[in-house]
Amino acid sequence: MKTVIVLGCNHSGTRAIVSILQKLGGYGGICTNHWGENDQFLAFHKLLMKIEFGSDRWFDLNTFSNPIPRGKYSALCKEFLDLYNRTLHYNIYFSYWKCPRSIYFLDAWKEVTNNVLFVHIIRDGRDVAVSLRKSNKRSYIPNDEYALRYWGAYLKYLAPLLPSDCLTIRYEDLKAGVNKIAYAIGISDKEKLQAAYDILKPNVGSWKKEFIGNPKSTMLIKLGYNN
């Protein structure tokens, strides 16, 4: 059974990818939160954050300062994954999960998983920043400029960790993303593909009216979001 692991900064469209995977027939496990994150993986990553950083401060820029040594959490991730896989039914075609916190433990996940497809979604950092600011308390995300810095730091940290065969998708072109994912998983069912197309409602360019501050970043230029 193939597993799809969704990667991406908070509010970059990872929830949209989860919705696509669901429509394509994947199994995402128990999810009682509005982020579309598997409850078990979410709780596990929160625990790892507390072990590594002393608290679940996902929004703290300091967490990007020192990469975690390779293999440090491999044993814990393997133990967790073995237990989780025992709960899956044999007739599941593919499973998936996403959790932005997994960025810090990606080396461990790469080491303990097999038959896995990594999907990384990228979105205009200015739209990400506005969404982060609007959806979080000021004690987490104080302003749009901080959120934009967080987005840039997240992607910079993630870049060297991405597997060479990772599937990269642009939020601004989700329909092409559906096709890429379906092809990679081996799904050609037209009804499932159409069901995935039908839920696509990307929110693009809202930052032009809602960004507060100076919407500039070297990462924006690097990724082509400089218009």
MODELLER restraints for C-alpha pairs under 7 A, 6 or more apart:
rsr = mdl.restraints
at = mdl.atoms
rsr.add(forms.Gaussian(group=physical.xy_distance, feature=features.Distance(at['CA:1:A'], at['CA:93:A']), mean=6.06, stdev=0.5))
rsr.add(forms.Gaussian(group=physical.xy_distance, feature=features.Distance(at['CA:1:A'], at['CA:94:A']), mean=5.52, stdev=0.5))
rsr.add(forms.Gaussian(group=physical.xy_distance, feature=features.Distance(at['CA:2:A'], at['CA:94:A']), mean=4.90, stdev=0.5))
rsr.add(forms.Gaussian(group=physical.xy_distance, feature=features.Distance(at['CA:2:A'], at['CA:95:A']), mean=6.58, stdev=0.5))
rsr.add(forms.Gaussian(group=physical.xy_distance, feature=features.Distance(at['CA:2:A'], at['CA:115:A']), mean=5.18, stdev=0.5))
rsr.add(forms.Gaussian(group=physical.xy_distance, feature=features.Distance(at['CA:2:A'], at['CA:116:A']), mean=5.56, stdev=0.5))
rsr.add(forms.Gaussian(group=physical.xy_distance, feature=features.Distance(at['CA:3:A'], at['CA:94:A']), mean=5.65, stdev=0.5))
rsr.add(forms.Gaussian(group=physical.xy_distance, feature=features.Distance(at['CA:3:A'], at['CA:95:A']), mean=4.88, stdev=0.5))
rsr.add(forms.Gaussian(group=physical.xy_distance, feature=features.Distance(at['CA:3:A'], at['CA:96:A']), mean=5.41, stdev=0.5))
rsr.add(forms.Gaussian(group=physical.xy_distance, feature=features.Distance(at['CA:3:A'], at['CA:115:A']), mean=6.51, stdev=0.5))
rsr.add(forms.Gaussian(group=physical.xy_distance, feature=features.Distance(at['CA:3:A'], at['CA:116:A']), mean=4.69, stdev=0.5))
rsr.add(forms.Gaussian(group=physical.xy_distance, feature=features.Distance(at['CA:3:A'], at['CA:117:A']), mean=6.21, stdev=0.5))
rsr.add(forms.Gaussian(group=physical.xy_distance, feature=features.Distance(at['CA:4:A'], at['CA:95:A']), mean=6.23, stdev=0.5))
rsr.add(forms.Gaussian(group=physical.xy_distance, feature=features.Distance(at['CA:4:A'], at['CA:96:A']), mean=4.46, stdev=0.5))
rsr.add(forms.Gaussian(group=physical.xy_distance, feature=features.Distance(at['CA:4:A'], at['CA:97:A']), mean=6.63, stdev=0.5))
rsr.add(forms.Gaussian(group=physical.xy_distance, feature=features.Distance(at['CA:4:A'], at['CA:116:A']), mean=5.69, stdev=0.5))
rsr.add(forms.Gaussian(group=physical.xy_distance, feature=features.Distance(at['CA:4:A'], at['CA:117:A']), mean=4.74, stdev=0.5))
rsr.add(forms.Gaussian(group=physical.xy_distance, feature=features.Distance(at['CA:4:A'], at['CA:118:A']), mean=5.85, stdev=0.5))
rsr.add(forms.Gaussian(group=physical.xy_distance, feature=features.Distance(at['CA:5:A'], at['CA:96:A']), mean=5.73, stdev=0.5))
rsr.add(forms.Gaussian(group=physical.xy_distance, feature=features.Distance(at['CA:5:A'], at['CA:97:A']), mean=5.40, stdev=0.5))
rsr.add(forms.Gaussian(group=physical.xy_distance, feature=features.Distance(at['CA:5:A'], at['CA:98:A']), mean=5.82, stdev=0.5))
rsr.add(forms.Gaussian(group=physical.xy_distance, feature=features.Distance(at['CA:5:A'], at['CA:117:A']), mean=6.26, stdev=0.5))
rsr.add(forms.Gaussian(group=physical.xy_distance, feature=features.Distance(at['CA:5:A'], at['CA:118:A']), mean=4.92, stdev=0.5))
rsr.add(forms.Gaussian(group=physical.xy_distance, feature=features.Distance(at['CA:5:A'], at['CA:119:A']), mean=6.19, stdev=0.5))
rsr.add(forms.Gaussian(group=physical.xy_distance, feature=features.Distance(at['CA:6:A'], at['CA:14:A']), mean=6.60, stdev=0.5))
rsr.add(forms.Gaussian(group=physical.xy_distance, feature=features.Distance(at['CA:6:A'], at['CA:97:A']), mean=6.27, stdev=0.5))
rsr.add(forms.Gaussian(group=physical.xy_distance, feature=features.Distance(at['CA:6:A'], at['CA:98:A']), mean=4.65, stdev=0.5))
rsr.add(forms.Gaussian(group=physical.xy_distance, feature=features.Distance(at['CA:6:A'], at['CA:118:A']), mean=6.03, stdev=0.5))
rsr.add(forms.Gaussian(group=physical.xy_distance, feature=features.Distance(at['CA:6:A'], at['CA:119:A']), mean=4.88, stdev=0.5))
rsr.add(forms.Gaussian(group=physical.xy_distance, feature=features.Distance(at['CA:6:A'], at['CA:120:A']), mean=6.01, stdev=0.5))
rsr.add(forms.Gaussian(group=physical.xy_distance, feature=features.Distance(at['CA:7:A'], at['CA:14:A']), mean=6.93, stdev=0.5))
rsr.add(forms.Gaussian(group=physical.xy_distance, feature=features.Distance(at['CA:7:A'], at['CA:98:A']), mean=6.45, stdev=0.5))
rsr.add(forms.Gaussian(group=physical.xy_distance, feature=features.Distance(at['CA:7:A'], at['CA:100:A']), mean=6.37, stdev=0.5))
rsr.add(forms.Gaussian(group=physical.xy_distance, feature=features.Distance(at['CA:7:A'], at['CA:119:A']), mean=5.88, stdev=0.5))
rsr.add(forms.Gaussian(group=physical.xy_distance, feature=features.Distance(at['CA:7:A'], at['CA:120:A']), mean=4.55, stdev=0.5))
rsr.add(forms.Gaussian(group=physical.xy_distance, feature=features.Distance(at['CA:7:A'], at['CA:121:A']), mean=6.46, stdev=0.5))
rsr.add(forms.Gaussian(group=physical.xy_distance, feature=features.Distance(at['CA:8:A'], at['CA:14:A']), mean=6.12, stdev=0.5))
rsr.add(forms.Gaussian(group=physical.xy_distance, feature=features.Distance(at['CA:8:A'], at['CA:100:A']), mean=6.00, stdev=0.5))
rsr.add(forms.Gaussian(group=physical.xy_distance, feature=features.Distance(at['CA:8:A'], at['CA:120:A']), mean=5.53, stdev=0.5))
rsr.add(forms.Gaussian(group=physical.xy_distance, feature=features.Distance(at['CA:8:A'], at['CA:121:A']), mean=5.30, stdev=0.5))
rsr.add(forms.Gaussian(group=physical.xy_distance, feature=features.Distance(at['CA:8:A'], at['CA:122:A']), mean=6.55, stdev=0.5))
rsr.add(forms.Gaussian(group=physical.xy_distance, feature=features.Distance(at['CA:9:A'], at['CA:100:A']), mean=5.80, stdev=0.5))
rsr.add(forms.Gaussian(group=physical.xy_distance, feature=features.Distance(at['CA:9:A'], at['CA:151:A']), mean=6.41, stdev=0.5))
rsr.add(forms.Gaussian(group=physical.xy_distance, feature=features.Distance(at['CA:9:A'], at['CA:154:A']), mean=6.38, stdev=0.5))
rsr.add(forms.Gaussian(group=physical.xy_distance, feature=features.Distance(at['CA:10:A'], at['CA:100:A']), mean=5.88, stdev=0.5))
rsr.add(forms.Gaussian(group=physical.xy_distance, feature=features.Distance(at['CA:11:A'], at['CA:128:A']), mean=5.56, stdev=0.5))
rsr.add(forms.Gaussian(group=physical.xy_distance, feature=features.Distance(at['CA:11:A'], at['CA:131:A']), mean=6.37, stdev=0.5))
rsr.add(forms.Gaussian(group=physical.xy_distance, feature=features.Distance(at['CA:11:A'], at['CA:132:A']), mean=6.30, stdev=0.5))
rsr.add(forms.Gaussian(group=physical.xy_distance, feature=features.Distance(at['CA:12:A'], at['CA:121:A']), mean=6.80, stdev=0.5))
rsr.add(forms.Gaussian(group=physical.xy_distance, feature=features.Distance(at['CA:12:A'], at['CA:122:A']), mean=6.15, stdev=0.5))
rsr.add(forms.Gaussian(group=physical.xy_distance, feature=features.Distance(at['CA:12:A'], at['CA:123:A']), mean=5.12, stdev=0.5))
rsr.add(forms.Gaussian(group=physical.xy_distance, feature=features.Distance(at['CA:12:A'], at['CA:128:A']), mean=5.64, stdev=0.5))
rsr.add(forms.Gaussian(group=physical.xy_distance, feature=features.Distance(at['CA:13:A'], at['CA:121:A']), mean=6.55, stdev=0.5))
rsr.add(forms.Gaussian(group=physical.xy_distance, feature=features.Distance(at['CA:13:A'], at['CA:123:A']), mean=6.96, stdev=0.5))
rsr.add(forms.Gaussian(group=physical.xy_distance, feature=features.Distance(at['CA:13:A'], at['CA:171:A']), mean=6.17, stdev=0.5))
rsr.add(forms.Gaussian(group=physical.xy_distance, feature=features.Distance(at['CA:14:A'], at['CA:121:A']), mean=6.52, stdev=0.5))
rsr.add(forms.Gaussian(group=physical.xy_distance, feature=features.Distance(at['CA:15:A'], at['CA:35:A']), mean=6.17, stdev=0.5))
rsr.add(forms.Gaussian(group=physical.xy_distance, feature=features.Distance(at['CA:15:A'], at['CA:36:A']), mean=5.64, stdev=0.5))
rsr.add(forms.Gaussian(group=physical.xy_distance, feature=features.Distance(at['CA:18:A'], at['CA:36:A']), mean=6.57, stdev=0.5))
rsr.add(forms.Gaussian(group=physical.xy_distance, feature=features.Distance(at['CA:20:A'], at['CA:178:A']), mean=6.87, stdev=0.5))
rsr.add(forms.Gaussian(group=physical.xy_distance, feature=features.Distance(at['CA:20:A'], at['CA:196:A']), mean=5.15, stdev=0.5))
rsr.add(forms.Gaussian(group=physical.xy_distance, feature=features.Distance(at['CA:23:A'], at['CA:192:A']), mean=6.01, stdev=0.5))
rsr.add(forms.Gaussian(group=physical.xy_distance, feature=features.Distance(at['CA:23:A'], at['CA:195:A']), mean=5.97, stdev=0.5))
rsr.add(forms.Gaussian(group=physical.xy_distance, feature=features.Distance(at['CA:23:A'], at['CA:196:A']), mean=5.30, stdev=0.5))
rsr.add(forms.Gaussian(group=physical.xy_distance, feature=features.Distance(at['CA:24:A'], at['CA:192:A']), mean=5.13, stdev=0.5))
rsr.add(forms.Gaussian(group=physical.xy_distance, feature=features.Distance(at['CA:24:A'], at['CA:193:A']), mean=6.50, stdev=0.5))
rsr.add(forms.Gaussian(group=physical.xy_distance, feature=features.Distance(at['CA:24:A'], at['CA:196:A']), mean=6.60, stdev=0.5))
rsr.add(forms.Gaussian(group=physical.xy_distance, feature=features.Distance(at['CA:26:A'], at['CA:93:A']), mean=6.71, stdev=0.5))
rsr.add(forms.Gaussian(group=physical.xy_distance, feature=features.Distance(at['CA:26:A'], at['CA:94:A']), mean=5.18, stdev=0.5))
rsr.add(forms.Gaussian(group=physical.xy_distance, feature=features.Distance(at['CA:26:A'], at['CA:95:A']), mean=5.27, stdev=0.5))
rsr.add(forms.Gaussian(group=physical.xy_distance, feature=features.Distance(at['CA:26:A'], at['CA:96:A']), mean=6.68, stdev=0.5))
rsr.add(forms.Gaussian(group=physical.xy_distance, feature=features.Distance(at['CA:27:A'], at['CA:92:A']), mean=6.89, stdev=0.5))
rsr.add(forms.Gaussian(group=physical.xy_distance, feature=features.Distance(at['CA:27:A'], at['CA:94:A']), mean=6.40, stdev=0.5))
rsr.add(forms.Gaussian(group=physical.xy_distance, feature=features.Distance(at['CA:27:A'], at['CA:95:A']), mean=4.56, stdev=0.5))
rsr.add(forms.Gaussian(group=physical.xy_distance, feature=features.Distance(at['CA:27:A'], at['CA:96:A']), mean=6.22, stdev=0.5))
rsr.add(forms.Gaussian(group=physical.xy_distance, feature=features.Distance(at['CA:28:A'], at['CA:38:A']), mean=6.32, stdev=0.5))
rsr.add(forms.Gaussian(group=physical.xy_distance, feature=features.Distance(at['CA:28:A'], at['CA:95:A']), mean=5.75, stdev=0.5))
rsr.add(forms.Gaussian(group=physical.xy_distance, feature=features.Distance(at['CA:28:A'], at['CA:96:A']), mean=5.09, stdev=0.5))
rsr.add(forms.Gaussian(group=physical.xy_distance, feature=features.Distance(at['CA:28:A'], at['CA:97:A']), mean=5.84, stdev=0.5))
rsr.add(forms.Gaussian(group=physical.xy_distance, feature=features.Distance(at['CA:29:A'], at['CA:38:A']), mean=5.75, stdev=0.5))
rsr.add(forms.Gaussian(group=physical.xy_distance, feature=features.Distance(at['CA:30:A'], at['CA:38:A']), mean=5.59, stdev=0.5))
rsr.add(forms.Gaussian(group=physical.xy_distance, feature=features.Distance(at['CA:30:A'], at['CA:39:A']), mean=5.87, stdev=0.5))
rsr.add(forms.Gaussian(group=physical.xy_distance, feature=features.Distance(at['CA:31:A'], at['CA:37:A']), mean=5.93, stdev=0.5))
rsr.add(forms.Gaussian(group=physical.xy_distance, feature=features.Distance(at['CA:31:A'], at['CA:38:A']), mean=4.82, stdev=0.5))
rsr.add(forms.Gaussian(group=physical.xy_distance, feature=features.Distance(at['CA:31:A'], at['CA:39:A']), mean=5.20, stdev=0.5))
rsr.add(forms.Gaussian(group=physical.xy_distance, feature=features.Distance(at['CA:32:A'], at['CA:39:A']), mean=6.69, stdev=0.5))
rsr.add(forms.Gaussian(group=physical.xy_distance, feature=features.Distance(at['CA:37:A'], at['CA:97:A']), mean=6.47, stdev=0.5))
rsr.add(forms.Gaussian(group=physical.xy_distance, feature=features.Distance(at['CA:37:A'], at['CA:98:A']), mean=5.68, stdev=0.5))
rsr.add(forms.Gaussian(group=physical.xy_distance, feature=features.Distance(at['CA:37:A'], at['CA:99:A']), mean=6.14, stdev=0.5))
rsr.add(forms.Gaussian(group=physical.xy_distance, feature=features.Distance(at['CA:38:A'], at['CA:97:A']), mean=5.99, stdev=0.5))
rsr.add(forms.Gaussian(group=physical.xy_distance, feature=features.Distance(at['CA:42:A'], at['CA:99:A']), mean=6.34, stdev=0.5))
rsr.add(forms.Gaussian(group=physical.xy_distance, feature=features.Distance(at['CA:45:A'], at['CA:101:A']), mean=6.26, stdev=0.5))
rsr.add(forms.Gaussian(group=physical.xy_distance, feature=features.Distance(at['CA:45:A'], at['CA:102:A']), mean=6.49, stdev=0.5))
rsr.add(forms.Gaussian(group=physical.xy_distance, feature=features.Distance(at['CA:46:A'], at['CA:56:A']), mean=5.76, stdev=0.5))
rsr.add(forms.Gaussian(group=physical.xy_distance, feature=features.Distance(at['CA:49:A'], at['CA:55:A']), mean=6.12, stdev=0.5))
rsr.add(forms.Gaussian(group=physical.xy_distance, feature=features.Distance(at['CA:49:A'], at['CA:56:A']), mean=5.16, stdev=0.5))
rsr.add(forms.Gaussian(group=physical.xy_distance, feature=features.Distance(at['CA:50:A'], at['CA:56:A']), mean=5.36, stdev=0.5))
rsr.add(forms.Gaussian(group=physical.xy_distance, feature=features.Distance(at['CA:58:A'], at['CA:101:A']), mean=6.66, stdev=0.5))
rsr.add(forms.Gaussian(group=physical.xy_distance, feature=features.Distance(at['CA:59:A'], at['CA:140:A']), mean=6.13, stdev=0.5))
rsr.add(forms.Gaussian(group=physical.xy_distance, feature=features.Distance(at['CA:61:A'], at['CA:150:A']), mean=6.30, stdev=0.5))
rsr.add(forms.Gaussian(group=physical.xy_distance, feature=features.Distance(at['CA:64:A'], at['CA:153:A']), mean=6.95, stdev=0.5))
rsr.add(forms.Gaussian(group=physical.xy_distance, feature=features.Distance(at['CA:64:A'], at['CA:157:A']), mean=6.45, stdev=0.5))
rsr.add(forms.Gaussian(group=physical.xy_distance, feature=features.Distance(at['CA:68:A'], at['CA:104:A']), mean=6.77, stdev=0.5))
rsr.add(forms.Gaussian(group=physical.xy_distance, feature=features.Distance(at['CA:70:A'], at['CA:107:A']), mean=6.12, stdev=0.5))
rsr.add(forms.Gaussian(group=physical.xy_distance, feature=features.Distance(at['CA:71:A'], at['CA:107:A']), mean=6.84, stdev=0.5))
rsr.add(forms.Gaussian(group=physical.xy_distance, feature=features.Distance(at['CA:71:A'], at['CA:108:A']), mean=5.70, stdev=0.5))
rsr.add(forms.Gaussian(group=physical.xy_distance, feature=features.Distance(at['CA:73:A'], at['CA:105:A']), mean=6.97, stdev=0.5))
rsr.add(forms.Gaussian(group=physical.xy_distance, feature=features.Distance(at['CA:73:A'], at['CA:108:A']), mean=5.84, stdev=0.5))
rsr.add(forms.Gaussian(group=physical.xy_distance, feature=features.Distance(at['CA:74:A'], at['CA:108:A']), mean=4.41, stdev=0.5))
rsr.add(forms.Gaussian(group=physical.xy_distance, feature=features.Distance(at['CA:74:A'], at['CA:111:A']), mean=6.90, stdev=0.5))
rsr.add(forms.Gaussian(group=physical.xy_distance, feature=features.Distance(at['CA:74:A'], at['CA:112:A']), mean=6.70, stdev=0.5))
rsr.add(forms.Gaussian(group=physical.xy_distance, feature=features.Distance(at['CA:77:A'], at['CA:108:A']), mean=6.62, stdev=0.5))
rsr.add(forms.Gaussian(group=physical.xy_distance, feature=features.Distance(at['CA:77:A'], at['CA:109:A']), mean=6.71, stdev=0.5))
rsr.add(forms.Gaussian(group=physical.xy_distance, feature=features.Distance(at['CA:78:A'], at['CA:112:A']), mean=5.60, stdev=0.5))
rsr.add(forms.Gaussian(group=physical.xy_distance, feature=features.Distance(at['CA:103:A'], at['CA:158:A']), mean=6.34, stdev=0.5))
rsr.add(forms.Gaussian(group=physical.xy_distance, feature=features.Distance(at['CA:106:A'], at['CA:161:A']), mean=6.81, stdev=0.5))
rsr.add(forms.Gaussian(group=physical.xy_distance, feature=features.Distance(at['CA:107:A'], at['CA:161:A']), mean=6.82, stdev=0.5))
rsr.add(forms.Gaussian(group=physical.xy_distance, feature=features.Distance(at['CA:117:A'], at['CA:166:A']), mean=6.87, stdev=0.5))
rsr.add(forms.Gaussian(group=physical.xy_distance, feature=features.Distance(at['CA:118:A'], at['CA:166:A']), mean=4.98, stdev=0.5))
rsr.add(forms.Gaussian(group=physical.xy_distance, feature=features.Distance(at['CA:118:A'], at['CA:167:A']), mean=6.11, stdev=0.5))
rsr.add(forms.Gaussian(group=physical.xy_distance, feature=features.Distance(at['CA:119:A'], at['CA:166:A']), mean=5.89, stdev=0.5))
rsr.add(forms.Gaussian(group=physical.xy_distance, feature=features.Distance(at['CA:119:A'], at['CA:167:A']), mean=4.72, stdev=0.5))
rsr.add(forms.Gaussian(group=physical.xy_distance, feature=features.Distance(at['CA:119:A'], at['CA:168:A']), mean=5.92, stdev=0.5))
rsr.add(forms.Gaussian(group=physical.xy_distance, feature=features.Distance(at['CA:120:A'], at['CA:166:A']), mean=6.88, stdev=0.5))
rsr.add(forms.Gaussian(group=physical.xy_distance, feature=features.Distance(at['CA:120:A'], at['CA:167:A']), mean=6.04, stdev=0.5))
rsr.add(forms.Gaussian(group=physical.xy_distance, feature=features.Distance(at['CA:120:A'], at['CA:168:A']), mean=4.75, stdev=0.5))
rsr.add(forms.Gaussian(group=physical.xy_distance, feature=features.Distance(at['CA:120:A'], at['CA:169:A']), mean=6.14, stdev=0.5))
rsr.add(forms.Gaussian(group=physical.xy_distance, feature=features.Distance(at['CA:121:A'], at['CA:168:A']), mean=5.83, stdev=0.5))
rsr.add(forms.Gaussian(group=physical.xy_distance, feature=features.Distance(at['CA:121:A'], at['CA:169:A']), mean=4.75, stdev=0.5))
rsr.add(forms.Gaussian(group=physical.xy_distance, feature=features.Distance(at['CA:121:A'], at['CA:170:A']), mean=5.74, stdev=0.5))
rsr.add(forms.Gaussian(group=physical.xy_distance, feature=features.Distance(at['CA:121:A'], at['CA:171:A']), mean=6.34, stdev=0.5))
rsr.add(forms.Gaussian(group=physical.xy_distance, feature=features.Distance(at['CA:122:A'], at['CA:169:A']), mean=6.24, stdev=0.5))
rsr.add(forms.Gaussian(group=physical.xy_distance, feature=features.Distance(at['CA:122:A'], at['CA:170:A']), mean=5.04, stdev=0.5))
rsr.add(forms.Gaussian(group=physical.xy_distance, feature=features.Distance(at['CA:122:A'], at['CA:171:A']), mean=5.90, stdev=0.5))
rsr.add(forms.Gaussian(group=physical.xy_distance, feature=features.Distance(at['CA:123:A'], at['CA:170:A']), mean=6.07, stdev=0.5))
rsr.add(forms.Gaussian(group=physical.xy_distance, feature=features.Distance(at['CA:123:A'], at['CA:171:A']), mean=5.05, stdev=0.5))
rsr.add(forms.Gaussian(group=physical.xy_distance, feature=features.Distance(at['CA:123:A'], at['CA:172:A']), mean=6.84, stdev=0.5))
rsr.add(forms.Gaussian(group=physical.xy_distance, feature=features.Distance(at['CA:124:A'], at['CA:225:A']), mean=6.15, stdev=0.5))
rsr.add(forms.Gaussian(group=physical.xy_distance, feature=features.Distance(at['CA:125:A'], at['CA:148:A']), mean=5.94, stdev=0.5))
rsr.add(forms.Gaussian(group=physical.xy_distance, feature=features.Distance(at['CA:125:A'], at['CA:151:A']), mean=6.14, stdev=0.5))
rsr.add(forms.Gaussian(group=physical.xy_distance, feature=features.Distance(at['CA:125:A'], at['CA:220:A']), mean=6.67, stdev=0.5))
rsr.add(forms.Gaussian(group=physical.xy_distance, feature=features.Distance(at['CA:126:A'], at['CA:148:A']), mean=6.34, stdev=0.5))
rsr.add(forms.Gaussian(group=physical.xy_distance, feature=features.Distance(at['CA:126:A'], at['CA:207:A']), mean=5.63, stdev=0.5))
rsr.add(forms.Gaussian(group=physical.xy_distance, feature=features.Distance(at['CA:126:A'], at['CA:215:A']), mean=6.42, stdev=0.5))
rsr.add(forms.Gaussian(group=physical.xy_distance, feature=features.Distance(at['CA:127:A'], at['CA:205:A']), mean=6.42, stdev=0.5))
rsr.add(forms.Gaussian(group=physical.xy_distance, feature=features.Distance(at['CA:127:A'], at['CA:206:A']), mean=6.12, stdev=0.5))
rsr.add(forms.Gaussian(group=physical.xy_distance, feature=features.Distance(at['CA:127:A'], at['CA:207:A']), mean=5.03, stdev=0.5))
rsr.add(forms.Gaussian(group=physical.xy_distance, feature=features.Distance(at['CA:129:A'], at['CA:144:A']), mean=5.33, stdev=0.5))
rsr.add(forms.Gaussian(group=physical.xy_distance, feature=features.Distance(at['CA:129:A'], at['CA:147:A']), mean=4.66, stdev=0.5))
rsr.add(forms.Gaussian(group=physical.xy_distance, feature=features.Distance(at['CA:129:A'], at['CA:148:A']), mean=5.07, stdev=0.5))
rsr.add(forms.Gaussian(group=physical.xy_distance, feature=features.Distance(at['CA:130:A'], at['CA:144:A']), mean=5.93, stdev=0.5))
rsr.add(forms.Gaussian(group=physical.xy_distance, feature=features.Distance(at['CA:130:A'], at['CA:207:A']), mean=6.23, stdev=0.5))
rsr.add(forms.Gaussian(group=physical.xy_distance, feature=features.Distance(at['CA:130:A'], at['CA:210:A']), mean=6.70, stdev=0.5))
rsr.add(forms.Gaussian(group=physical.xy_distance, feature=features.Distance(at['CA:130:A'], at['CA:211:A']), mean=5.87, stdev=0.5))
rsr.add(forms.Gaussian(group=physical.xy_distance, feature=features.Distance(at['CA:132:A'], at['CA:141:A']), mean=6.96, stdev=0.5))
rsr.add(forms.Gaussian(group=physical.xy_distance, feature=features.Distance(at['CA:132:A'], at['CA:147:A']), mean=6.50, stdev=0.5))
rsr.add(forms.Gaussian(group=physical.xy_distance, feature=features.Distance(at['CA:133:A'], at['CA:141:A']), mean=5.62, stdev=0.5))
rsr.add(forms.Gaussian(group=physical.xy_distance, feature=features.Distance(at['CA:133:A'], at['CA:143:A']), mean=6.10, stdev=0.5))
rsr.add(forms.Gaussian(group=physical.xy_distance, feature=features.Distance(at['CA:133:A'], at['CA:144:A']), mean=6.02, stdev=0.5))
rsr.add(forms.Gaussian(group=physical.xy_distance, feature=features.Distance(at['CA:133:A'], at['CA:147:A']), mean=6.77, stdev=0.5))
rsr.add(forms.Gaussian(group=physical.xy_distance, feature=features.Distance(at['CA:141:A'], at['CA:147:A']), mean=6.16, stdev=0.5))
rsr.add(forms.Gaussian(group=physical.xy_distance, feature=features.Distance(at['CA:144:A'], at['CA:211:A']), mean=6.41, stdev=0.5))
rsr.add(forms.Gaussian(group=physical.xy_distance, feature=features.Distance(at['CA:144:A'], at['CA:212:A']), mean=5.92, stdev=0.5))
rsr.add(forms.Gaussian(group=physical.xy_distance, feature=features.Distance(at['CA:144:A'], at['CA:213:A']), mean=6.68, stdev=0.5))
rsr.add(forms.Gaussian(group=physical.xy_distance, feature=features.Distance(at['CA:145:A'], at['CA:213:A']), mean=6.26, stdev=0.5))
rsr.add(forms.Gaussian(group=physical.xy_distance, feature=features.Distance(at['CA:145:A'], at['CA:214:A']), mean=6.62, stdev=0.5))
rsr.add(forms.Gaussian(group=physical.xy_distance, feature=features.Distance(at['CA:145:A'], at['CA:215:A']), mean=6.88, stdev=0.5))
rsr.add(forms.Gaussian(group=physical.xy_distance, feature=features.Distance(at['CA:152:A'], at['CA:219:A']), mean=5.67, stdev=0.5))
rsr.add(forms.Gaussian(group=physical.xy_distance, feature=features.Distance(at['CA:169:A'], at['CA:177:A']), mean=5.51, stdev=0.5))
rsr.add(forms.Gaussian(group=physical.xy_distance, feature=features.Distance(at['CA:172:A'], at['CA:202:A']), mean=6.77, stdev=0.5))
rsr.add(forms.Gaussian(group=physical.xy_distance, feature=features.Distance(at['CA:172:A'], at['CA:204:A']), mean=6.58, stdev=0.5))
rsr.add(forms.Gaussian(group=physical.xy_distance, feature=features.Distance(at['CA:175:A'], at['CA:197:A']), mean=6.31, stdev=0.5))
rsr.add(forms.Gaussian(group=physical.xy_distance, feature=features.Distance(at['CA:178:A'], at['CA:196:A']), mean=6.97, stdev=0.5))
rsr.add(forms.Gaussian(group=physical.xy_distance, feature=features.Distance(at['CA:182:A'], at['CA:188:A']), mean=6.84, stdev=0.5))
rsr.add(forms.Gaussian(group=physical.xy_distance, feature=features.Distance(at['CA:220:A'], at['CA:226:A']), mean=5.78, stdev=0.5))
